[in-house]
Each structure stands twice: as structure tokens, then as C-alpha cells.
Amino acid sequence: MEGSLLVRRDRERIADMLEAAEKIRVRVARGRARFDADEDLQIVLTHLIQVLGEAAARVSPELAAAHPHLPWRALAGMRNRVVHEYFEIDLEILWAAASQEVPALAVQLRAVQTTEDA
């Protein structure tokens, strides 16, 4: 029974990450100029990166070991930097993560989701 709880928890974490990635995709589609000019958009993307990192930090060691190609620790590390070094956030890095890395991550997460659901 405990194993099934881990799988369920992992499924929820992957779903959380995919939901955050989709919300990021929608906001990134507004464009870089809008991002640069809109502090609210910057704050929202920062929060969504936090959500991604928090969910990544909470996946089970078994899931992380089964999918070592995913940057679990890097995602958790980015979350920690955004939370603990809030006044040091580099908007260039935030935009690059949101516009380039998150879409690629979403593809990988969908593959993991499909594998876990099989």
C-alpha cells in the first residue's frame, strides 16, 4: 500500500509541474517585451518557477532515480534561489528558464507521466 501512495504522490507532483509549465507557456507567449515591461508578469513567472522546483524537490527518490535525465536537483535549486535570494533574481535567467528550458522540461515530464500511468 505504501508504494501505491508514493506513485500517487509522484503522479500529483508531475501533474503540478505540468500545470505550472502550461501556465508559464501561456505567459511566455505574450513575448519578451511584455515580460520586460510588466512587473506582475515577472512575479507570476517567478512564482511558477517556485512551484516547479517545489514539486521537483518532493518527488520520491525512486521516481528521480528512474528518470535521472530530468534535472530534479537543478529545479529544486532554482526554486531555492528564487525564494531565498528574491532580491537577486536575474530577469535574463528567469526569462531563459521560462521560455527555453520549461518547454523542453514539459515534453520530458509528459513522457514520465505516460510511463507512470502505464
Buried (B, 14 or more C-beta within 10 A) or exposed (E): EEEEEBBEBBBEBBEBBBBBBEBBBEBBEEEEEEBEEBEEBBEBBBEBBBBBBBBBBBBBEEBBEBBEEBBBEBBBBBBBBBEEEEEEBEEEBBBEBBBEBBEEBBEBBEEBBEEBEE
